[in-house]
Amino acid sequence: MPDRPGAAGAVYLVDASPYIFRAHFSLPSSIRTPDGKPAAASRGFATFLLGLIEAEAPAYLGVAFDRNLTGSFRNELYPAYKAQRDAPPPELEAQIDTCFEIAEALGASSFIDDRYEADDLIATACRQTEGEGKAGDNPVVVVTSDKDLAQLVDGRITLLDFAKGVRYTPAEVLEKFGVRPDQVVDLLALAGDAVDNIPGVRGIGAKGAAALLGHFGTLEVLYERLEEVPTLPIRGAKSLRDKLEAGRDSAFLSRELATVHPEVPNMRAGLAELAFRGAQPEWIDPLFESLGFASLRARVRTQGV
């Protein structure tokens, strides 16, 4: 097993969507079930999750899915949220439920919601496991390639980009983004996020936003002391004040859009719910047979997942 922090009691929370999308668009479309249905996303996701379980040996495992791949409750705040995205291919969308079943069959606790995004489900699980068990016994590893979840990182929570083999502690977040984890949402408030169509402040990029937060600390303090901005040793500082003033409402709206919601209603994701059950043969065998995943079924048996 590879060296990893807190493996004995670690809680692994997986953001499923990046891995489902990656599998769908990178694997051959010829991968199909015995009855001819597309199965590339399902196969790639199953391979990823099985590899994660084998490599990390989680004590607790939760997998969060997006039901709505192009929106959420955030569209009530900002109708244009994610509106620039093309609708997901129907053959990908049709495999979300199958991927959910695969995660459950492999022994993970799985979560999906019509209104909240996977990021919110993961944040809720982080909140609900906080304080359970003895201090330090249950570190949390969020498995994702989504930079937005860097806002969750702290002394207990790390990020793992499993495909790249890169882990982010607070120090790595600071090195990569130029801000502390607790400043990530303010960075997105200023710089925006083209992937999710979060507007930010027009004319301010990630480097400028990081420089401003390095000086002022928070979005509130920045706007309380706007008169200081033109005097800062930042490129284009003289014009930044006007841009910030014009984009004030957009900045605070963008921060609200970028902030994960840690209290998804009716969701239970404490340690008891997240305890890794191991592969369930009574589910794995018929499910993988129906999908035509004979080699993966044999791998589950061989590895004793």
C-alpha positions as a Python dict, from the first residue, in 0.01 Angstrom:
ca = {
    (1, 'M'): (0, 0, 0),
    (2, 'P'): (127, 352, -74),
    (3, 'D'): (208, 583, 212),
    (4, 'R'): (-97, 792, 297),
    (5, 'P'): (-205, 1013, 592),
    (6, 'G'): (-432, 864, 855),
    (7, 'A'): (-523, 559, 649),
    (8, 'A'): (-637, 350, 946),
    (9, 'G'): (-938, 568, 1022),
    (10, 'A'): (-952, 803, 724),
    (11, 'V'): (-1281, 916, 575),
    (12, 'Y'): (-1274, 929, 193),
    (13, 'L'): (-1534, 1145, 21),
    (14, 'V'): (-1542, 1113, -357),
    (15, 'D'): (-1669, 1372, -604),
    (16, 'A'): (-1798, 1132, -868),
    (17, 'S'): (-1877, 1362, -1161),
    (18, 'P'): (-1521, 1444, -1279),
    (19, 'Y'): (-1440, 1074, -1299),
    (20, 'I'): (-1764, 986, -1477),
    (21, 'F'): (-1714, 1263, -1733),
    (22, 'R'): (-1349, 1174, -1786),
    (23, 'A'): (-1437, 811, -1847),
    (24, 'H'): (-1717, 893, -2091),
    (25, 'F'): (-1504, 1121, -2305),
    (26, 'S'): (-1178, 924, -2290),
    (27, 'L'): (-1288, 564, -2332),
    (28, 'P'): (-1411, 415, -2661),
    (29, 'S'): (-1783, 452, -2730),
    (30, 'S'): (-1774, 88, -2840),
    (31, 'I'): (-1781, -15, -2472),
    (32, 'R'): (-2137, -136, -2431),
    (33, 'T'): (-2345, -368, -2218),
    (34, 'P'): (-2441, -710, -2352),
    (35, 'D'): (-2775, -564, -2462),
    (36, 'G'): (-2605, -278, -2650),
    (37, 'K'): (-2636, 18, -2410),
    (38, 'P'): (-2340, 264, -2371),
    (39, 'A'): (-2120, 167, -2076),
    (40, 'A'): (-1792, 359, -2112),
    (41, 'A'): (-1870, 602, -1828),
    (42, 'S'): (-1983, 318, -1602),
    (43, 'R'): (-1679, 104, -1675),
    (44, 'G'): (-1434, 390, -1631),
    (45, 'F'): (-1596, 497, -1305),
    (46, 'A'): (-1598, 141, -1171),
    (47, 'T'): (-1229, 103, -1262),
    (48, 'F'): (-1144, 433, -1091),
    (49, 'L'): (-1336, 355, -772),
    (50, 'L'): (-1197, 4, -748),
    (51, 'G'): (-846, 144, -795),
    (52, 'L'): (-904, 402, -522),
    (53, 'I'): (-1025, 135, -279),
    (54, 'E'): (-729, -89, -355),
    (55, 'A'): (-475, 194, -321),
    (56, 'E'): (-615, 379, -20),
    (57, 'A'): (-794, 108, 184),
    (58, 'P'): (-1050, 352, 327),
    (59, 'A'): (-1206, 289, 665),
    (60, 'Y'): (-1497, 512, 564),
    (61, 'L'): (-1610, 584, 210),
    (62, 'G'): (-1877, 812, 69),
    (63, 'V'): (-1941, 896, -295),
    (64, 'A'): (-2133, 1210, -393),
    (65, 'F'): (-2309, 1244, -728),
    (66, 'D'): (-2461, 1534, -921),
    (67, 'R'): (-2818, 1462, -1027),
    (68, 'N'): (-2847, 1784, -1226),
    (69, 'L'): (-2529, 1816, -1431),
    (70, 'T'): (-2591, 2175, -1542),
    (71, 'G'): (-2745, 2349, -1242),
    (72, 'S'): (-2861, 2347, -880),
    (73, 'F'): (-3032, 2570, -624),
    (74, 'R'): (-2771, 2830, -720),
    (75, 'N'): (-2968, 2902, -1037),
    (76, 'E'): (-3231, 3056, -812),
    (77, 'L'): (-2968, 3312, -708),
    (78, 'Y'): (-2813, 3354, -1053),
    (79, 'P'): (-3000, 3201, -1351),
    (80, 'A'): (-2683, 3207, -1562),
    (81, 'Y'): (-2500, 2972, -1325),
    (82, 'K'): (-2353, 2693, -1543),
    (83, 'A'): (-2584, 2810, -1823),
    (84, 'Q'): (-2295, 2821, -2071),
    (85, 'R'): (-2247, 2446, -2050),
    (86, 'D'): (-2372, 2221, -2323),
    (87, 'A'): (-2629, 1967, -2209),
    (88, 'P'): (-2454, 1643, -2115),
    (89, 'P'): (-2482, 1365, -2373),
    (90, 'P'): (-2794, 1156, -2301),
    (91, 'E'): (-2584, 839, -2301),
    (92, 'L'): (-2369, 984, -2019),
    (93, 'E'): (-2665, 1111, -1818),
    (94, 'A'): (-2829, 769, -1849),
    (95, 'Q'): (-2533, 611, -1669),
    (96, 'I'): (-2546, 824, -1352),
    (97, 'D'): (-2781, 581, -1178),
    (98, 'T'): (-2565, 288, -1287),
    (99, 'C'): (-2254, 454, -1140),
    (100, 'F'): (-2450, 513, -819),
    (101, 'E'): (-2534, 140, -808),
    (102, 'I'): (-2170, 51, -873),
    (103, 'A'): (-2053, 263, -579),
    (104, 'E'): (-2309, 103, -348),
    (105, 'A'): (-2219, -248, -468),
    (106, 'L'): (-1850, -183, -402),
    (107, 'G'): (-1935, -95, -42),
    (108, 'A'): (-1949, 285, -46),
    (109, 'S'): (-2225, 500, 96),
    (110, 'S'): (-2362, 705, -193),
    (111, 'F'): (-2540, 1038, -197),
    (112, 'I'): (-2733, 1227, -464),
    (113, 'D'): (-2980, 1516, -448),
    (114, 'D'): (-3204, 1687, -701),
    (115, 'R'): (-3129, 2037, -569),
    (116, 'Y'): (-2781, 2029, -419),
    (117, 'E'): (-2452, 1957, -593),
    (118, 'A'): (-2197, 1691, -505),
    (119, 'D'): (-1977, 1966, -355),
    (120, 'D'): (-2254, 2046, -107),
    (121, 'L'): (-2303, 1680, -20),
    (122, 'I'): (-1930, 1644, 48),
    (123, 'A'): (-1927, 1961, 261),
    (124, 'T'): (-2220, 1826, 460),
    (125, 'A'): (-2039, 1497, 521),
    (126, 'C'): (-1731, 1690, 635),
    (127, 'R'): (-1946, 1886, 879),
    (128, 'Q'): (-2129, 1579, 1011),
    (129, 'T'): (-1810, 1380, 1076),
    (130, 'E'): (-1646, 1671, 1256),
    (131, 'G'): (-1599, 1597, 1624),
    (132, 'E'): (-1691, 1228, 1595),
    (133, 'G'): (-1441, 982, 1738),
    (134, 'K'): (-1119, 1086, 1907),
    (135, 'A'): (-934, 1395, 1787),
    (136, 'G'): (-714, 1313, 1490),
    (137, 'D'): (-851, 960, 1443),
    (138, 'N'): (-1062, 1037, 1138),
    (139, 'P'): (-891, 1269, 892),
    (140, 'V'): (-1093, 1340, 578),
    (141, 'V'): (-964, 1297, 223),
    (142, 'V'): (-1177, 1463, -46),
    (143, 'V'): (-1112, 1290, -378),
    (144, 'T'): (-1167, 1533, -665),
    (145, 'S'): (-1007, 1730, -944),
    (146, 'D'): (-1233, 2032, -874),
    (147, 'K'): (-1040, 2332, -743),
    (148, 'D'): (-1352, 2477, -577),
    (149, 'L'): (-1334, 2213, -303),
    (150, 'A'): (-997, 2353, -191),
    (151, 'Q'): (-1210, 2578, 32),
    (152, 'L'): (-1268, 2275, 258),
    (153, 'V'): (-902, 2204, 326),
    (154, 'D'): (-781, 2252, 682),
    (155, 'G'): (-581, 2060, 942),
    (156, 'R'): (-826, 1768, 921),
    (157, 'I'): (-930, 1775, 554),
    (158, 'T'): (-700, 1723, 257),
    (159, 'L'): (-772, 1704, -116),
    (160, 'L'): (-656, 1414, -332),
    (161, 'D'): (-642, 1442, -710),
    (162, 'F'): (-626, 1065, -752),
    (163, 'A'): (-553, 1064, -1126),
    (164, 'K'): (-248, 1287, -1076),
    (165, 'G'): (-147, 1141, -740),
    (166, 'V'): (-137, 1490, -588),
    (167, 'R'): (-251, 1574, -235),
    (168, 'Y'): (-332, 1922, -109),
    (169, 'T'): (-285, 2029, 251),
    (170, 'P'): (-322, 2396, 345),
    (171, 'A'): (39, 2452, 240),
    (172, 'E'): (-15, 2305, -107),
    (173, 'V'): (-335, 2507, -155),
    (174, 'L'): (-145, 2825, -73),
    (175, 'E'): (134, 2728, -311),
    (176, 'K'): (-102, 2643, -598),
    (177, 'F'): (-362, 2920, -568),
    (178, 'G'): (-170, 3193, -387),
    (179, 'V'): (-428, 3207, -107),
    (180, 'R'): (-513, 3009, 205),
    (181, 'P'): (-801, 2757, 186),
    (182, 'D'): (-1026, 2992, 382),
    (183, 'Q'): (-965, 3256, 113),
    (184, 'V'): (-1052, 3037, -187),
    (185, 'V'): (-1415, 3152, -204),
    (186, 'D'): (-1303, 3516, -191),
    (187, 'L'): (-1057, 3441, -472),
    (188, 'L'): (-1344, 3302, -680),
    (189, 'A'): (-1558, 3600, -581),
    (190, 'L'): (-1304, 3833, -739),
    (191, 'A'): (-1165, 3627, -1027),
    (192, 'G'): (-1480, 3431, -1108),
    (193, 'D'): (-1490, 3079, -1245),
    (194, 'A'): (-1550, 3026, -1616),
    (195, 'V'): (-1623, 2655, -1567),
    (196, 'D'): (-1930, 2729, -1353),
    (197, 'N'): (-2006, 3066, -1515),
    (198, 'I'): (-1943, 3255, -1190),
    (199, 'P'): (-1887, 3615, -1303),
    (200, 'G'): (-1647, 3759, -1044),
    (201, 'V'): (-1532, 4117, -1098),
    (202, 'R'): (-1472, 4217, -1458),
    (203, 'G'): (-1107, 4288, -1526),
    (204, 'I'): (-965, 4103, -1224),
    (205, 'G'): (-784, 3773, -1275),
    (206, 'A'): (-662, 3510, -1034),
    (207, 'K'): (-319, 3668, -978),
    (208, 'G'): (-465, 4010, -907),
    (209, 'A'): (-728, 3862, -678),
    (210, 'A'): (-464, 3667, -484),
    (211, 'A'): (-252, 3981, -447),
    (212, 'L'): (-549, 4177, -313),
    (213, 'L'): (-638, 3905, -65),
    (214, 'G'): (-275, 3877, 40),
    (215, 'H'): (-293, 4241, 147),
    (216, 'F'): (-650, 4273, 279),
    (217, 'G'): (-725, 3916, 391),
    (218, 'T'): (-1097, 3903, 314),
    (219, 'L'): (-1348, 4041, 66),
    (220, 'E'): (-1517, 4247, 337),
    (221, 'V'): (-1196, 4418, 444),
    (222, 'L'): (-1103, 4483, 82),
    (223, 'Y'): (-1428, 4667, 23),
    (224, 'E'): (-1402, 4852, 352),
    (225, 'R'): (-1059, 4987, 247),
    (226, 'L'): (-1100, 5038, -126),
    (227, 'E'): (-929, 5376, -105),
    (228, 'E'): (-599, 5198, -34),
    (229, 'V'): (-606, 4990, -353),
    (230, 'P'): (-448, 5248, -590),
    (231, 'T'): (-144, 5273, -361),
    (232, 'L'): (-64, 4902, -364),
    (233, 'P'): (241, 4762, -546),
    (234, 'I'): (13, 4562, -778),
    (235, 'R'): (18, 4586, -1155),
    (236, 'G'): (-265, 4813, -1269),
    (237, 'A'): (-350, 4911, -912),
    (238, 'K'): (-470, 5258, -1012),
    (239, 'S'): (-754, 5118, -1220),
    (240, 'L'): (-844, 4838, -980),
    (241, 'R'): (-1044, 5055, -743),
    (242, 'D'): (-1295, 5152, -1012),
    (243, 'K'): (-1325, 4791, -1129),
    (244, 'L'): (-1386, 4674, -776),
    (245, 'E'): (-1641, 4945, -709),
    (246, 'A'): (-1831, 4865, -1027),
    (247, 'G'): (-1821, 4493, -951),
    (248, 'R'): (-1914, 4506, -584),
    (249, 'D'): (-2252, 4332, -619),
    (250, 'S'): (-2108, 4076, -858),
    (251, 'A'): (-1826, 3996, -615),
    (252, 'F'): (-2055, 3918, -324),
    (253, 'L'): (-2296, 3725, -544),
    (254, 'S'): (-2004, 3527, -686),
    (255, 'R'): (-1883, 3439, -339),
    (256, 'E'): (-2228, 3308, -251),
    (257, 'L'): (-2233, 3096, -566),
    (258, 'A'): (-1885, 2957, -500),
    (259, 'T'): (-1941, 2870, -134),
    (260, 'V'): (-2032, 2509, -63),
    (261, 'H'): (-2346, 2445, 140),
    (262, 'P'): (-2261, 2224, 442),
    (263, 'E'): (-2616, 2157, 559),
    (264, 'V'): (-2801, 1959, 292),
    (265, 'P'): (-3144, 1877, 437),
    (266, 'N'): (-3227, 1519, 532),
    (267, 'M'): (-2875, 1394, 467),
    (268, 'R'): (-2711, 1163, 718),
    (269, 'A'): (-2339, 1116, 666),
    (270, 'G'): (-2174, 1054, 1001),
    (271, 'L'): (-1912, 789, 1064),
    (272, 'A'): (-2176, 521, 1116),
    (273, 'E'): (-2327, 587, 774),
    (274, 'L'): (-1989, 615, 600),
    (275, 'A'): (-1827, 297, 735),
    (276, 'F'): (-1685, 109, 436),
    (277, 'R'): (-1874, -218, 393),
    (278, 'G'): (-1655, -386, 133),
    (279, 'A'): (-1784, -529, -192),
    (280, 'Q'): (-2130, -683, -175),
    (281, 'P'): (-2124, -1003, -385),
    (282, 'E'): (-2503, -1026, -395),
    (283, 'W'): (-2505, -687, -572),
    (284, 'I'): (-2175, -705, -760),
    (285, 'D'): (-2238, -1035, -937),
    (286, 'P'): (-2573, -958, -1105),
    (287, 'L'): (-2485, -591, -1167),
    (288, 'F'): (-2147, -653, -1327),
    (289, 'E'): (-2288, -944, -1526),
    (290, 'S'): (-2562, -720, -1668),
    (291, 'L'): (-2300, -460, -1759),
    (292, 'G'): (-2060, -708, -1914),
    (293, 'F'): (-1784, -627, -1663),
    (294, 'A'): (-1652, -982, -1622),
    (295, 'S'): (-1289, -876, -1581),
    (296, 'L'): (-1378, -620, -1316),
    (297, 'R'): (-1589, -874, -1130),
    (298, 'A'): (-1291, -1111, -1129),
    (299, 'R'): (-1068, -827, -1006),
    (300, 'V'): (-1302, -763, -713),
    (301, 'R'): (-1286, -1128, -616),
    (302, 'T'): (-908, -1150, -659),
    (303, 'Q'): (-834, -835, -460),
    (304, 'G'): (-1086, -912, -187),
    (305, 'V'): (-1217, -554, -189),
}
